[in-house]
Each structure stands twice: as structure tokens, then as C-alpha cells.
Amino acid sequence: MKVLLSIKPEYAEKILDGQKLFEFRKAIPKATGVKTAVIYATMPVGKVIGEFDIDEFMSDTPNDLWSATSEFSGITKKFFNEYFRGRKTAYAIKIGVARRYKKPLDIKTILGREMPPQSFCYL
């Protein structure tokens, strides 16, 4: 099974370039068998630009998750702390092999509609 993730363009590029090995989320897919994440780069790109294999889903307190992921987080500690402010649990998707599509796709090609998900959706 695949999920489509909406990711800011700067972070999507870091994932595809191998600089960001963890994608942080306030919620992760609950369905079992999710093995691949398709990357929708949000505006101003507005295209599906690649995908990556999911090595694992991680969850922990924000402090412990940051300790485990910070070296390859692709974000600043300040951004991380602001994103998870007030939360007892933080989630990360450990990124495996990432693949950039030769030609970016319109979201409608993937979903059959123009509106991308705010966070993620199952494919």
C-alpha cells in the first residue's frame, strides 16, 4: 500500500537528494502494510515529484525522537520544537530509497481531483 504525503518543496528536495532521512508528522497512517510514500511537493511546485520506500514508522516523546533523528532530520531544532509544541508524542517516517520521477505529475493524475491532502491520504 502507498500513501501520498504533502511535503513542503524544500523538504521534498532534501528527501530526494538524500539529505533528509526522516519525515516528521503529527499523525501517521494507521493502516498496516504501508510501504511507499508518494511525494506531493506543495505550492508553489504543486506536483507529485517522486516517492520513497518507508523503512519504519517511529514514535516517541518529542525530545527522544529528536535525539534519535536530529543528525539527518533536514530541519532545525527550533522548527521541530515549534511543530511538536504541546504534544506528548511525535512521529517520524524513516526514509529508505528515494526516487525522483523523470516527469512531475499533476495531483489530478494520482487522485482524480485537484485538491491534495493536507497531510496524507492512502493510494
LOSEDO-542714 format. One record per residue: residue number from 1; residue in one letter; x, y, z of N, C-alpha, C in turn. Coordinates in steps of 0.2 Angstrom, whole numbers, padded with zeros to 4 digits. Layout:
! residues N
<i: NUM aa: A n_east: X n_north: Y n_up: Z ca_east: X ca_north: Y ca_up: Z c_east: X c_north: Y c_up: Z>;
...
END
This chain:
! residues 123
<i: 1 aa: M n_east: 0004 n_north: -0006 n_up: 0000 ca_east: 0000 ca_north: 0000 ca_up: 0000 c_east: 0004 c_north: 0006 c_up: 0000>;
<i: 2 aa: K n_east: 0002 n_north: 0012 n_up: -0003 ca_east: 0005 ca_north: 0018 ca_up: -0003 c_east: 0001 c_north: 0023 c_up: 0000>;
<i: 3 aa: V n_east: 0005 n_north: 0029 n_up: 0002 ca_east: 0002 ca_north: 0035 ca_up: 0005 c_east: 0005 c_north: 0040 c_up: 0001>;
<i: 4 aa: L n_east: 0000 n_north: 0045 n_up: 0000 ca_east: 0003 ca_north: 0052 ca_up: -0003 c_east: 0004 c_north: 0057 c_up: 0002>;
<i: 5 aa: L n_east: 0010 n_north: 0059 n_up: 0003 ca_east: 0011 ca_north: 0064 ca_up: 0008 c_east: 0012 c_north: 0071 c_up: 0005>;
<i: 6 aa: S n_east: 0009 n_north: 0076 n_up: 0008 ca_east: 0010 ca_north: 0083 ca_up: 0006 c_east: 0016 c_north: 0086 c_up: 0010>;
<i: 7 aa: I n_east: 0021 n_north: 0088 n_up: 0006 ca_east: 0028 ca_north: 0090 ca_up: 0009 c_east: 0030 c_north: 0097 c_up: 0006>;
<i: 8 aa: K n_east: 0032 n_north: 0101 n_up: 0010 ca_east: 0035 ca_north: 0107 ca_up: 0008 c_east: 0040 c_north: 0106 c_up: 0003>;
<i: 9 aa: P n_east: 0041 n_north: 0110 n_up: -0003 ca_east: 0046 ca_north: 0109 ca_up: -0008 c_east: 0053 c_north: 0108 c_up: -0005>;
<i: 10 aa: E n_east: 0055 n_north: 0113 n_up: -0001 ca_east: 0062 ca_north: 0112 ca_up: 0002 c_east: 0063 c_north: 0106 c_up: 0005>;
<i: 11 aa: Y n_east: 0059 n_north: 0103 n_up: 0009 ca_east: 0060 ca_north: 0097 ca_up: 0012 c_east: 0059 c_north: 0091 c_up: 0007>;
<i: 12 aa: A n_east: 0055 n_north: 0091 n_up: 0002 ca_east: 0054 ca_north: 0086 ca_up: -0003 c_east: 0061 c_north: 0085 c_up: -0007>;
<i: 13 aa: E n_east: 0064 n_north: 0091 n_up: -0008 ca_east: 0070 ca_north: 0091 ca_up: -0012 c_east: 0076 c_north: 0088 c_up: -0008>;
<i: 14 aa: K n_east: 0076 n_north: 0089 n_up: -0001 ca_east: 0081 ca_north: 0086 ca_up: 0003 c_east: 0080 c_north: 0079 c_up: 0004>;
<i: 15 aa: I n_east: 0073 n_north: 0076 n_up: 0004 ca_east: 0072 ca_north: 0069 ca_up: 0004 c_east: 0075 c_north: 0066 c_up: -0003>;
<i: 16 aa: L n_east: 0073 n_north: 0069 n_up: -0008 ca_east: 0075 ca_north: 0066 ca_up: -0015 c_east: 0083 c_north: 0067 c_up: -0016>;
<i: 17 aa: D n_east: 0086 n_north: 0071 n_up: -0013 ca_east: 0093 ca_north: 0072 ca_up: -0013 c_east: 0097 c_north: 0068 c_up: -0008>;
<i: 18 aa: G n_east: 0093 n_north: 0065 n_up: -0003 ca_east: 0097 ca_north: 0060 ca_up: 0002 c_east: 0099 c_north: 0064 c_up: 0008>;
<i: 19 aa: Q n_east: 0097 n_north: 0070 n_up: 0009 ca_east: 0100 ca_north: 0074 ca_up: 0014 c_east: 0095 c_north: 0074 c_up: 0020>;
<i: 20 aa: K n_east: 0089 n_north: 0072 n_up: 0019 ca_east: 0084 ca_north: 0071 ca_up: 0024 c_east: 0081 c_north: 0064 c_up: 0025>;
<i: 21 aa: L n_east: 0083 n_north: 0061 n_up: 0030 ca_east: 0081 ca_north: 0054 ca_up: 0031 c_east: 0075 c_north: 0052 c_up: 0035>;
<i: 22 aa: F n_east: 0072 n_north: 0058 n_up: 0038 ca_east: 0066 ca_north: 0057 ca_up: 0042 c_east: 0061 c_north: 0062 c_up: 0040>;
<i: 23 aa: E n_east: 0055 n_north: 0060 n_up: 0040 ca_east: 0049 ca_north: 0065 ca_up: 0038 c_east: 0045 c_north: 0065 c_up: 0044>;
<i: 24 aa: F n_east: 0044 n_north: 0071 n_up: 0047 ca_east: 0041 ca_north: 0071 ca_up: 0054 c_east: 0033 c_north: 0073 c_up: 0053>;
<i: 25 aa: R n_east: 0029 n_north: 0070 n_up: 0057 ca_east: 0022 ca_north: 0070 ca_up: 0056 c_east: 0019 c_north: 0070 c_up: 0063>;
<i: 26 aa: K n_east: 0013 n_north: 0074 n_up: 0064 ca_east: 0009 ca_north: 0074 ca_up: 0070 c_east: 0005 c_north: 0068 c_up: 0070>;
<i: 27 aa: A n_east: 0003 n_north: 0065 n_up: 0064 ca_east: 0000 ca_north: 0058 ca_up: 0064 c_east: 0003 c_north: 0054 c_up: 0058>;
<i: 28 aa: I n_east: 0002 n_north: 0048 n_up: 0059 ca_east: 0005 ca_north: 0043 ca_up: 0054 c_east: -0001 c_north: 0039 c_up: 0052>;
<i: 29 aa: P n_east: 0000 n_north: 0035 n_up: 0046 ca_east: -0005 ca_north: 0031 ca_up: 0044 c_east: -0006 c_north: 0025 c_up: 0049>;
<i: 30 aa: K n_east: -0012 n_north: 0023 n_up: 0050 ca_east: -0014 ca_north: 0018 ca_up: 0054 c_east: -0015 c_north: 0011 c_up: 0051>;
<i: 31 aa: A n_east: -0016 n_north: 0011 n_up: 0044 ca_east: -0017 ca_north: 0005 ca_up: 0041 c_east: -0010 c_north: 0001 c_up: 0040>;
<i: 32 aa: T n_east: -0010 n_north: -0005 n_up: 0041 ca_east: -0004 ca_north: -0009 ca_up: 0040 c_east: -0003 c_north: -0010 c_up: 0033>;
<i: 33 aa: G n_east: 0004 n_north: -0012 n_up: 0032 ca_east: 0006 ca_north: -0013 ca_up: 0025 c_east: 0008 c_north: -0007 c_up: 0021>;
<i: 34 aa: V n_east: 0008 n_north: -0001 n_up: 0024 ca_east: 0010 ca_north: 0005 ca_up: 0020 c_east: 0018 c_north: 0004 c_up: 0019>;
<i: 35 aa: K n_east: 0020 n_north: 0004 n_up: 0013 ca_east: 0027 ca_north: 0003 ca_up: 0012 c_east: 0031 c_north: 0008 c_up: 0008>;
<i: 36 aa: T n_east: 0026 n_north: 0012 n_up: 0004 ca_east: 0029 ca_north: 0018 ca_up: 0000 c_east: 0025 c_north: 0024 c_up: 0001>;
<i: 37 aa: A n_east: 0029 n_north: 0030 n_up: 0001 ca_east: 0026 ca_north: 0036 ca_up: 0001 c_east: 0027 c_north: 0040 c_up: -0005>;
<i: 38 aa: V n_east: 0022 n_north: 0042 n_up: -0008 ca_east: 0022 ca_north: 0046 ca_up: -0014 c_east: 0023 c_north: 0054 c_up: -0012>;
<i: 39 aa: I n_east: 0027 n_north: 0058 n_up: -0015 ca_east: 0028 ca_north: 0064 ca_up: -0013 c_east: 0025 c_north: 0070 c_up: -0017>;
<i: 40 aa: Y n_east: 0020 n_north: 0073 n_up: -0014 ca_east: 0017 ca_north: 0079 ca_up: -0017 c_east: 0021 c_north: 0085 c_up: -0014>;
<i: 41 aa: A n_east: 0024 n_north: 0089 n_up: -0018 ca_east: 0028 ca_north: 0095 ca_up: -0016 c_east: 0022 c_north: 0100 c_up: -0017>;
<i: 42 aa: T n_east: 0021 n_north: 0103 n_up: -0011 ca_east: 0016 ca_north: 0108 ca_up: -0010 c_east: 0018 c_north: 0115 c_up: -0014>;
<i: 43 aa: M n_east: 0013 n_north: 0119 n_up: -0015 ca_east: 0014 ca_north: 0126 ca_up: -0018 c_east: 0021 c_north: 0129 c_up: -0016>;
<i: 44 aa: P n_east: 0024 n_north: 0132 n_up: -0020 ca_east: 0022 ca_north: 0134 ca_up: -0027 c_east: 0024 c_north: 0129 c_up: -0032>;
<i: 45 aa: V n_east: 0027 n_north: 0123 n_up: -0030 ca_east: 0028 ca_north: 0117 ca_up: -0035 c_east: 0021 c_north: 0114 c_up: -0037>;
<i: 46 aa: G n_east: 0017 n_north: 0112 n_up: -0033 ca_east: 0011 ca_north: 0109 ca_up: -0034 c_east: 0011 c_north: 0103 c_up: -0038>;
<i: 47 aa: K n_east: 0016 n_north: 0098 n_up: -0038 ca_east: 0016 ca_north: 0092 ca_up: -0042 c_east: 0018 c_north: 0086 c_up: -0038>;
<i: 48 aa: V n_east: 0017 n_north: 0081 n_up: -0040 ca_east: 0019 ca_north: 0074 ca_up: -0037 c_east: 0026 c_north: 0073 c_up: -0041>;
<i: 49 aa: I n_east: 0031 n_north: 0073 n_up: -0036 ca_east: 0038 ca_north: 0073 ca_up: -0039 c_east: 0042 c_north: 0067 c_up: -0038>;
<i: 50 aa: G n_east: 0040 n_north: 0062 n_up: -0034 ca_east: 0044 ca_north: 0056 ca_up: -0033 c_east: 0041 c_north: 0052 c_up: -0027>;
<i: 51 aa: E n_east: 0045 n_north: 0047 n_up: -0025 ca_east: 0042 ca_north: 0043 ca_up: -0020 c_east: 0048 c_north: 0040 c_up: -0016>;
<i: 52 aa: F n_east: 0046 n_north: 0037 n_up: -0010 ca_east: 0052 ca_north: 0034 ca_up: -0006 c_east: 0049 c_north: 0028 c_up: -0003>;
<i: 53 aa: D n_east: 0054 n_north: 0023 n_up: -0001 ca_east: 0052 ca_north: 0017 ca_up: 0002 c_east: 0052 c_north: 0019 c_up: 0010>;
<i: 54 aa: I n_east: 0047 n_north: 0016 n_up: 0014 ca_east: 0047 ca_north: 0018 ca_up: 0021 c_east: 0050 c_north: 0012 c_up: 0024>;
<i: 55 aa: D n_east: 0056 n_north: 0014 n_up: 0028 ca_east: 0059 ca_north: 0009 ca_up: 0032 c_east: 0056 c_north: 0007 c_up: 0038>;
<i: 56 aa: E n_east: 0053 n_north: 0013 n_up: 0042 ca_east: 0049 ca_north: 0011 ca_up: 0048 c_east: 0045 c_north: 0018 c_up: 0050>;
<i: 57 aa: F n_east: 0040 n_north: 0017 n_up: 0054 ca_east: 0037 ca_north: 0022 ca_up: 0057 c_east: 0039 c_north: 0022 c_up: 0064>;
<i: 58 aa: M n_east: 0041 n_north: 0028 n_up: 0067 ca_east: 0044 ca_north: 0029 ca_up: 0073 c_east: 0039 c_north: 0034 c_up: 0077>;
<i: 59 aa: S n_east: 0039 n_north: 0032 n_up: 0084 ca_east: 0035 ca_north: 0037 ca_up: 0088 c_east: 0039 c_north: 0037 c_up: 0095>;
<i: 60 aa: D n_east: 0039 n_north: 0043 n_up: 0098 ca_east: 0042 ca_north: 0044 ca_up: 0105 c_east: 0040 c_north: 0051 c_up: 0107>;
<i: 61 aa: T n_east: 0043 n_north: 0052 n_up: 0113 ca_east: 0042 ca_north: 0059 ca_up: 0115 c_east: 0046 c_north: 0064 c_up: 0110>;
<i: 62 aa: P n_east: 0044 n_north: 0070 n_up: 0110 ca_east: 0047 ca_north: 0074 ca_up: 0105 c_east: 0055 c_north: 0074 c_up: 0107>;
<i: 63 aa: N n_east: 0057 n_north: 0075 n_up: 0113 ca_east: 0064 ca_north: 0075 ca_up: 0115 c_east: 0068 c_north: 0069 c_up: 0113>;
<i: 64 aa: D n_east: 0065 n_north: 0063 n_up: 0114 ca_east: 0068 ca_north: 0057 ca_up: 0112 c_east: 0069 c_north: 0056 c_up: 0105>;
<i: 65 aa: L n_east: 0063 n_north: 0058 n_up: 0101 ca_east: 0063 ca_north: 0057 ca_up: 0094 c_east: 0068 c_north: 0062 c_up: 0091>;
<i: 66 aa: W n_east: 0069 n_north: 0068 n_up: 0093 ca_east: 0074 ca_north: 0072 ca_up: 0091 c_east: 0081 c_north: 0069 c_up: 0092>;
<i: 67 aa: S n_east: 0082 n_north: 0067 n_up: 0098 ca_east: 0089 ca_north: 0064 ca_up: 0099 c_east: 0090 c_north: 0058 c_up: 0094>;
<i: 68 aa: A n_east: 0085 n_north: 0054 n_up: 0092 ca_east: 0087 ca_north: 0049 ca_up: 0088 c_east: 0087 c_north: 0051 c_up: 0081>;
<i: 69 aa: T n_east: 0084 n_north: 0056 n_up: 0079 ca_east: 0084 ca_north: 0058 ca_up: 0072 c_east: 0087 c_north: 0065 c_up: 0070>;
<i: 70 aa: S n_east: 0090 n_north: 0068 n_up: 0074 ca_east: 0092 ca_north: 0075 ca_up: 0073 c_east: 0098 c_north: 0076 c_up: 0067>;
<i: 71 aa: E n_east: 0102 n_north: 0071 n_up: 0067 ca_east: 0108 ca_north: 0071 ca_up: 0063 c_east: 0105 c_north: 0072 c_up: 0055>;
<i: 72 aa: F n_east: 0100 n_north: 0068 n_up: 0054 ca_east: 0098 ca_north: 0068 ca_up: 0047 c_east: 0090 c_north: 0070 c_up: 0046>;
<i: 73 aa: S n_east: 0089 n_north: 0075 n_up: 0051 ca_east: 0082 ca_north: 0077 ca_up: 0051 c_east: 0080 c_north: 0082 c_up: 0045>;
<i: 74 aa: G n_east: 0085 n_north: 0085 n_up: 0043 ca_east: 0084 ca_north: 0090 ca_up: 0037 c_east: 0080 c_north: 0096 c_up: 0039>;
<i: 75 aa: I n_east: 0079 n_north: 0097 n_up: 0046 ca_east: 0076 ca_north: 0103 ca_up: 0049 c_east: 0080 c_north: 0106 c_up: 0055>;
<i: 76 aa: T n_east: 0078 n_north: 0112 n_up: 0057 ca_east: 0081 ca_north: 0114 ca_up: 0063 c_east: 0078 c_north: 0112 c_up: 0069>;
<i: 77 aa: K n_east: 0081 n_north: 0112 n_up: 0075 ca_east: 0078 ca_north: 0110 ca_up: 0081 c_east: 0073 c_north: 0115 c_up: 0083>;
<i: 78 aa: K n_east: 0073 n_north: 0121 n_up: 0081 ca_east: 0068 ca_north: 0126 ca_up: 0083 c_east: 0062 c_north: 0124 c_up: 0079>;
<i: 79 aa: F n_east: 0062 n_north: 0123 n_up: 0072 ca_east: 0057 ca_north: 0121 ca_up: 0068 c_east: 0053 c_north: 0115 c_up: 0071>;
<i: 80 aa: F n_east: 0057 n_north: 0110 n_up: 0073 ca_east: 0055 ca_north: 0104 ca_up: 0076 c_east: 0051 c_north: 0105 c_up: 0083>;
<i: 81 aa: N n_east: 0054 n_north: 0109 n_up: 0087 ca_east: 0051 ca_north: 0111 ca_up: 0093 c_east: 0044 c_north: 0114 c_up: 0092>;
<i: 82 aa: E n_east: 0044 n_north: 0119 n_up: 0087 ca_east: 0038 ca_north: 0123 ca_up: 0086 c_east: 0032 c_north: 0118 c_up: 0083>;
<i: 83 aa: Y n_east: 0034 n_north: 0114 n_up: 0079 ca_east: 0030 ca_north: 0109 ca_up: 0076 c_east: 0026 c_north: 0104 c_up: 0081>;
<i: 84 aa: F n_east: 0030 n_north: 0102 n_up: 0085 ca_east: 0028 ca_north: 0097 ca_up: 0090 c_east: 0026 c_north: 0100 c_up: 0097>;
<i: 85 aa: R n_east: 0026 n_north: 0107 n_up: 0098 ca_east: 0024 ca_north: 0111 ca_up: 0104 c_east: 0018 c_north: 0108 c_up: 0107>;
<i: 86 aa: G n_east: 0018 n_north: 0106 n_up: 0113 ca_east: 0012 ca_north: 0104 ca_up: 0117 c_east: 0010 c_north: 0097 c_up: 0115>;
<i: 87 aa: R n_east: 0014 n_north: 0093 n_up: 0112 ca_east: 0012 ca_north: 0086 ca_up: 0110 c_east: 0016 c_north: 0082 c_up: 0115>;
<i: 88 aa: K n_east: 0013 n_north: 0076 n_up: 0117 ca_east: 0017 ca_north: 0071 ca_up: 0121 c_east: 0020 c_north: 0066 c_up: 0116>;
<i: 89 aa: T n_east: 0018 n_north: 0065 n_up: 0110 ca_east: 0020 ca_north: 0060 ca_up: 0106 c_east: 0022 c_north: 0064 c_up: 0099>;
<i: 90 aa: A n_east: 0028 n_north: 0062 n_up: 0096 ca_east: 0030 ca_north: 0064 ca_up: 0090 c_east: 0031 c_north: 0058 c_up: 0085>;
<i: 91 aa: Y n_east: 0030 n_north: 0059 n_up: 0079 ca_east: 0031 ca_north: 0053 ca_up: 0074 c_east: 0036 c_north: 0055 c_up: 0069>;
<i: 92 aa: A n_east: 0039 n_north: 0050 n_up: 0066 ca_east: 0044 ca_north: 0051 ca_up: 0061 c_east: 0043 c_north: 0045 c_up: 0056>;
<i: 93 aa: I n_east: 0044 n_north: 0046 n_up: 0050 ca_east: 0044 ca_north: 0041 ca_up: 0045 c_east: 0051 c_north: 0041 c_up: 0043>;
<i: 94 aa: K n_east: 0054 n_north: 0035 n_up: 0044 ca_east: 0061 ca_north: 0034 ca_up: 0042 c_east: 0061 c_north: 0032 c_up: 0034>;
<i: 95 aa: I n_east: 0065 n_north: 0036 n_up: 0031 ca_east: 0065 ca_north: 0036 ca_up: 0023 c_east: 0070 c_north: 0031 c_up: 0021>;
<i: 96 aa: G n_east: 0068 n_north: 0026 n_up: 0017 ca_east: 0073 ca_north: 0022 ca_up: 0013 c_east: 0075 c_north: 0025 c_up: 0007>;
<i: 97 aa: V n_east: 0075 n_north: 0021 n_up: 0002 ca_east: 0077 ca_north: 0023 ca_up: -0005 c_east: 0072 c_north: 0028 c_up: -0008>;
<i: 98 aa: A n_east: 0074 n_north: 0034 n_up: -0010 ca_east: 0070 ca_north: 0039 ca_up: -0013 c_east: 0071 c_north: 0039 c_up: -0021>;
<i: 99 aa: R n_east: 0066 n_north: 0040 n_up: -0025 ca_east: 0066 ca_north: 0040 ca_up: -0032 c_east: 0062 c_north: 0046 c_up: -0034>;
<i: 100 aa: R n_east: 0066 n_north: 0050 n_up: -0038 ca_east: 0063 ca_north: 0056 ca_up: -0041 c_east: 0060 c_north: 0054 c_up: -0048>;
<i: 101 aa: Y n_east: 0054 n_north: 0056 n_up: -0049 ca_east: 0050 ca_north: 0055 ca_up: -0056 c_east: 0054 c_north: 0059 c_up: -0061>;
<i: 102 aa: K n_east: 0055 n_north: 0056 n_up: -0067 ca_east: 0058 ca_north: 0060 ca_up: -0073 c_east: 0053 c_north: 0065 c_up: -0075>;
<i: 103 aa: K n_east: 0047 n_north: 0064 n_up: -0074 ca_east: 0042 ca_north: 0070 ca_up: -0076 c_east: 0037 c_north: 0071 c_up: -0070>;
<i: 104 aa: P n_east: 0037 n_north: 0076 n_up: -0067 ca_east: 0032 ca_north: 0078 ca_up: -0061 c_east: 0025 c_north: 0077 c_up: -0064>;
<i: 105 aa: L n_east: 0021 n_north: 0074 n_up: -0059 ca_east: 0014 ca_north: 0073 ca_up: -0061 c_east: 0009 c_north: 0078 c_up: -0058>;
<i: 106 aa: D n_east: 0003 n_north: 0079 n_up: -0061 ca_east: -0002 ca_north: 0083 ca_up: -0058 c_east: -0005 c_north: 0079 c_up: -0053>;
<i: 107 aa: I n_east: -0008 n_north: 0082 n_up: -0048 ca_east: -0011 ca_north: 0079 ca_up: -0042 c_east: -0017 c_north: 0075 c_up: -0045>;
<i: 108 aa: K n_east: -0021 n_north: 0078 n_up: -0050 ca_east: -0027 ca_north: 0075 ca_up: -0053 c_east: -0025 c_north: 0068 c_up: -0056>;
<i: 109 aa: T n_east: -0019 n_north: 0067 n_up: -0059 ca_east: -0017 ca_north: 0061 ca_up: -0062 c_east: -0017 c_north: 0055 c_up: -0056>;
<i: 110 aa: I n_east: -0015 n_north: 0057 n_up: -0050 ca_east: -0015 ca_north: 0052 ca_up: -0045 c_east: -0021 c_north: 0051 c_up: -0041>;
<i: 111 aa: L n_east: -0024 n_north: 0057 n_up: -0039 ca_east: -0030 ca_north: 0057 ca_up: -0035 c_east: -0037 c_north: 0057 c_up: -0039>;
<i: 112 aa: G n_east: -0037 n_north: 0059 n_up: -0045 ca_east: -0043 ca_north: 0060 ca_up: -0049 c_east: -0047 c_north: 0067 c_up: -0047>;
<i: 113 aa: R n_east: -0043 n_north: 0071 n_up: -0043 ca_east: -0046 ca_north: 0078 ca_up: -0041 c_east: -0040 c_north: 0082 c_up: -0040>;
<i: 114 aa: E n_east: -0042 n_north: 0089 n_up: -0040 ca_east: -0037 ca_north: 0094 ca_up: -0040 c_east: -0034 c_north: 0095 c_up: -0033>;
<i: 115 aa: M n_east: -0038 n_north: 0094 n_up: -0028 ca_east: -0036 ca_north: 0095 ca_up: -0021 c_east: -0031 c_north: 0090 c_up: -0017>;
<i: 116 aa: P n_east: -0025 n_north: 0092 n_up: -0016 ca_east: -0021 ca_north: 0087 ca_up: -0012 c_east: -0023 c_north: 0087 c_up: -0005>;
<i: 117 aa: P n_east: -0021 n_north: 0081 n_up: -0002 ca_east: -0022 ca_north: 0081 ca_up: 0005 c_east: -0018 c_north: 0086 c_up: 0010>;
<i: 118 aa: Q n_east: -0021 n_north: 0088 n_up: 0015 ca_east: -0017 ca_north: 0092 ca_up: 0020 c_east: -0011 c_north: 0089 c_up: 0023>;
<i: 119 aa: S n_east: -0012 n_north: 0083 n_up: 0024 ca_east: -0006 ca_north: 0079 ca_up: 0027 c_east: -0005 c_north: 0073 c_up: 0023>;
<i: 120 aa: F n_east: -0009 n_north: 0068 n_up: 0023 ca_east: -0008 ca_north: 0062 ca_up: 0019 c_east: -0015 c_north: 0059 c_up: 0017>;
<i: 121 aa: C n_east: -0014 n_north: 0054 n_up: 0012 ca_east: -0020 ca_north: 0050 ca_up: 0010 c_east: -0018 c_north: 0044 c_up: 0008>;
<i: 122 aa: Y n_east: -0022 n_north: 0039 n_up: 0008 ca_east: -0020 ca_north: 0032 ca_up: 0006 c_east: -0021 c_north: 0032 c_up: -0002>;
<i: 123 aa: L n_east: -0017 n_north: 0028 n_up: -0005 ca_east: -0017 ca_north: 0027 ca_up: -0013 c_east: -0019 c_north: 0020 c_up: -0014>;
END
